[in-house]
Amino acid sequence: MSTLKISRQSSGKPEIFYSFQGEGLNTGLPSVFLRLATCNLECSWCDTKYTWDWAQYDYESEVILLDNSVIEKEIISFNCSRLIVTGGEPLLQQNALIPLLDSLRSKGIESEIETNGTIKPSTEMVKLVSQWNISPKITNSSNSRRRRESPGAIKVFKTLTNSYFKFVIVAPSDIDEVCNLIQLHGIPADRTILMPEGITPTEILSKGRWLSEICISKGFRFSTRLHILTWGDERGR
């Protein structure tokens, strides 16, 4: 039986919840979320550090190990046809994810994966995922270039027509770096999404004003963070 490391909600329950997609292509779409623990990057502005930062958070308190059968039962209970697997970094556990996604797909539930784009998906994962939401990190994340950039993985994702590349923007000075990256990797502008960094409605609205104008001028997609605008930085939303 496959098991997954799952983040906990503030109540201690597994972070499997029903909400709407707050970012990217499907913003506003009702979805079930499965938040997996552990990550291979350490982003300075990450709003889910409780999934990986064991210097600040206690692993035993923040992570629960569950069998896929238990996870599947919980996901199905929401009676929703879309699952979003987020993290942390889900592809660290892709081998254990495969049987879960396969079983859910046979029951009519499609899956989206949120990933930082540093790990290549297996052939089996590619077949099972309906949409890839890739968020490559740039200098503003404070990860070294060696850690945050994986040309081989990006090359694989770029070939998938169901993949979208979402960049977190802190300041206007980030735009040139993003433009250089998408040119280097040949990422289409219409599959490039820019999103303001922030964990408060004030931050999102303030950065969104100038970032939306940049997206319009360059032909990129713009994404806000609808869940932050609605609930703030609340876990399990």
C-alpha positions as CSV (number, residue, x, y, z in Angstrom):
1,M,0.0,0.0,0.0
2,S,1.4,3.4,-1.0
3,T,1.6,6.2,1.6
4,L,2.1,9.9,1.2
5,K,3.6,12.6,3.5
6,I,0.8,15.1,3.9
7,S,0.8,18.5,5.6
8,R,-1.5,19.1,8.5
9,Q,-4.1,21.8,8.9
10,S,-4.1,24.0,12.0
11,S,-6.5,21.5,13.6
12,G,-4.1,18.7,13.1
13,K,-6.2,17.0,10.4
14,P,-4.6,16.2,7.0
15,E,-4.6,19.2,4.7
16,I,-7.1,17.8,2.3
17,F,-9.8,20.4,1.8
18,Y,-12.5,21.8,-0.6
19,S,-12.2,25.3,-1.9
20,F,-11.6,27.1,-5.2
21,Q,-8.4,27.4,-7.2
22,G,-6.9,30.8,-6.2
23,E,-4.2,31.1,-8.8
24,G,-3.4,30.5,-12.4
25,L,-5.4,29.4,-15.4
26,N,-8.4,27.9,-13.5
27,T,-8.8,30.7,-10.9
28,G,-12.2,30.4,-9.2
29,L,-12.8,26.8,-10.2
30,P,-14.1,24.6,-7.3
31,S,-11.4,22.0,-6.4
32,V,-10.3,19.6,-3.8
33,F,-6.7,20.3,-2.5
34,L,-4.2,17.8,-1.3
35,R,-1.1,19.5,0.2
36,L,1.9,17.2,0.4
37,A,4.8,17.9,2.7
38,T,8.6,18.3,2.0
39,C,10.3,20.4,-0.6
40,N,13.6,20.5,-2.4
41,L,13.7,24.4,-2.4
42,E,13.7,27.0,0.3
43,C,11.9,30.1,-1.0
44,S,12.3,33.1,1.2
45,W,8.8,34.3,0.6
46,C,7.1,30.9,0.7
47,D,3.7,31.0,2.5
48,T,3.7,27.3,3.3
49,K,7.1,26.9,5.1
50,Y,5.3,24.6,7.6
51,T,5.6,21.9,4.8
52,W,9.4,22.0,4.7
53,D,11.2,24.4,7.1
54,W,12.1,22.1,10.0
55,A,14.2,24.8,11.6
56,Q,11.1,26.8,12.3
57,Y,8.4,24.0,12.4
58,D,8.3,20.6,14.1
59,Y,8.1,17.8,11.5
60,E,6.1,15.5,13.7
61,S,3.5,18.2,14.4
62,E,3.2,19.3,10.8
63,V,3.3,16.1,8.8
64,I,1.1,13.0,8.8
65,L,1.7,9.8,6.8
66,L,-1.5,8.3,5.3
67,D,-2.3,5.4,3.1
68,N,-3.6,6.2,-0.4
69,S,-6.9,4.4,0.4
70,V,-7.6,6.8,3.3
71,I,-6.6,9.8,1.1
72,E,-8.8,8.7,-1.7
73,K,-11.8,8.2,0.5
74,E,-11.4,11.8,1.9
75,I,-11.0,13.3,-1.6
76,I,-14.1,11.5,-3.0
77,S,-16.2,12.6,0.0
78,F,-16.2,16.2,-1.4
79,N,-18.0,15.1,-4.6
80,C,-15.8,17.3,-6.8
81,S,-14.3,16.2,-10.1
82,R,-11.0,18.2,-9.8
83,L,-8.1,17.5,-7.5
84,I,-5.1,20.0,-7.1
85,V,-2.0,18.4,-5.6
86,T,0.2,21.0,-4.1
87,G,3.0,21.3,-1.5
88,G,5.8,21.5,-0.7
89,E,6.9,19.8,-3.9
90,P,4.6,17.0,-5.0
91,L,7.0,15.4,-7.5
92,L,9.3,14.4,-4.6
93,Q,6.6,11.8,-3.9
94,Q,5.5,11.0,-7.5
95,N,6.0,7.3,-7.3
96,A,3.5,7.1,-4.4
97,L,1.1,9.5,-6.1
98,I,0.8,7.5,-9.3
99,P,-1.6,4.8,-7.9
100,L,-3.7,7.4,-6.2
101,L,-4.1,9.6,-9.3
102,D,-4.8,6.5,-11.4
103,S,-7.5,5.3,-9.1
104,L,-9.1,8.7,-8.8
105,R,-9.1,9.1,-12.6
106,S,-11.0,5.9,-13.0
107,K,-13.6,7.5,-10.8
108,G,-13.9,10.6,-12.9
109,I,-11.6,12.9,-10.9
110,E,-9.0,14.9,-12.9
111,S,-5.8,16.1,-11.3
112,E,-3.7,19.2,-11.5
113,I,-0.1,19.2,-10.1
114,E,1.6,22.3,-8.7
115,T,5.4,22.0,-9.1
116,N,8.5,24.1,-9.0
117,G,9.7,22.6,-12.2
118,T,13.0,21.2,-11.0
119,I,12.0,17.5,-11.1
120,K,11.2,15.6,-14.3
121,P,7.8,13.9,-14.2
122,S,7.8,10.2,-15.0
123,T,6.0,8.9,-18.1
124,E,3.3,7.4,-15.9
125,M,2.7,10.8,-14.2
126,V,2.4,12.6,-17.5
127,K,-0.3,10.3,-18.6
128,L,-2.4,10.8,-15.4
129,V,-2.1,14.6,-15.0
130,S,-4.7,16.8,-16.7
131,Q,-2.9,20.0,-16.1
132,W,0.6,21.0,-14.9
133,N,1.0,24.3,-13.0
134,I,4.8,24.9,-13.1
135,S,6.2,27.7,-11.0
136,P,9.9,28.2,-11.8
137,K,11.7,30.2,-9.2
138,I,13.8,33.2,-10.0
139,T,16.4,35.2,-8.0
140,N,13.8,36.8,-5.7
141,S,13.2,33.3,-4.1
142,S,16.7,33.4,-2.6
143,N,17.5,29.9,-3.9
144,S,20.8,29.5,-5.7
145,R,20.6,29.2,-9.5
146,R,21.9,25.7,-9.3
147,R,19.1,24.6,-7.1
148,R,16.2,26.5,-8.7
149,E,16.9,25.9,-12.4
150,S,16.6,22.5,-14.1
151,P,16.8,22.9,-17.9
152,G,16.1,19.2,-18.4
153,A,12.9,19.3,-16.4
154,I,11.7,22.5,-18.0
155,K,12.4,21.0,-21.4
156,V,10.0,18.1,-20.6
157,F,7.3,20.4,-19.2
158,K,7.5,22.7,-22.2
159,T,6.6,19.9,-24.6
160,L,3.4,19.2,-22.7
161,T,0.5,21.2,-24.1
162,N,-1.3,21.0,-20.7
163,S,1.5,22.9,-18.9
164,Y,1.5,26.5,-17.8
165,F,4.4,28.5,-16.3
166,K,3.6,30.8,-13.4
167,F,6.2,33.2,-12.1
168,V,6.0,34.9,-8.7
169,I,6.8,38.6,-9.1
170,V,8.1,40.7,-6.1
171,A,9.2,43.8,-8.0
172,P,9.2,45.3,-11.5
173,S,12.9,44.5,-11.7
174,D,12.0,40.7,-11.8
175,I,10.4,41.1,-15.3
176,D,13.6,41.2,-17.3
177,E,14.8,37.9,-15.6
178,V,11.5,36.2,-16.4
179,C,11.7,37.4,-20.0
180,N,15.2,36.1,-20.4
181,L,14.2,32.7,-18.9
182,I,11.2,32.2,-21.2
183,Q,13.3,33.2,-24.2
184,L,16.0,30.8,-23.1
185,H,13.6,27.9,-22.7
186,G,11.2,28.8,-25.5
187,I,8.2,29.1,-23.3
188,P,5.2,30.5,-25.2
189,A,3.9,33.9,-24.0
190,D,0.3,32.6,-23.9
191,R,1.4,29.8,-21.4
192,T,3.3,32.3,-19.2
193,I,1.5,33.6,-16.1
194,L,2.8,36.4,-13.8
195,M,1.5,36.6,-10.3
196,P,2.2,39.1,-7.5
197,E,3.9,37.8,-4.4
198,G,2.1,38.5,-1.1
199,I,0.2,37.1,1.8
200,T,-2.2,40.0,2.5
201,P,-4.9,41.5,0.3
202,T,-3.1,44.9,0.4
203,E,0.1,43.4,-1.0
204,I,-1.7,41.5,-3.7
205,L,-3.7,44.5,-4.9
206,S,-0.8,46.9,-4.7
207,K,1.5,44.7,-6.8
208,G,-1.3,43.6,-9.0
209,R,-1.9,47.1,-10.3
210,W,1.5,47.5,-12.0
211,L,2.0,43.8,-12.8
212,S,-1.3,43.5,-14.7
213,E,-0.2,46.4,-16.9
214,I,3.1,44.7,-17.6
215,C,1.2,41.5,-18.5
216,I,-1.0,43.3,-20.9
217,S,1.9,45.0,-22.6
218,K,3.9,41.8,-23.1
219,G,1.1,39.4,-23.9
220,F,1.4,37.3,-20.7
221,R,-1.4,36.0,-18.6
222,F,-2.0,37.8,-15.3
223,S,-3.0,35.9,-12.1
224,T,-4.1,37.4,-8.8
225,R,-4.2,35.3,-5.6
226,L,-8.0,35.0,-5.1
227,H,-7.8,33.0,-2.0
228,I,-5.6,35.6,-0.3
229,L,-8.0,38.4,-1.4
230,T,-10.9,36.4,0.0
231,W,-9.6,34.8,3.3
232,G,-6.1,36.2,3.8
233,D,-3.3,33.8,4.7
234,E,-5.4,31.1,6.2
235,R,-4.3,27.5,6.2
236,G,-6.7,25.1,4.5
237,R,-8.2,27.7,2.2
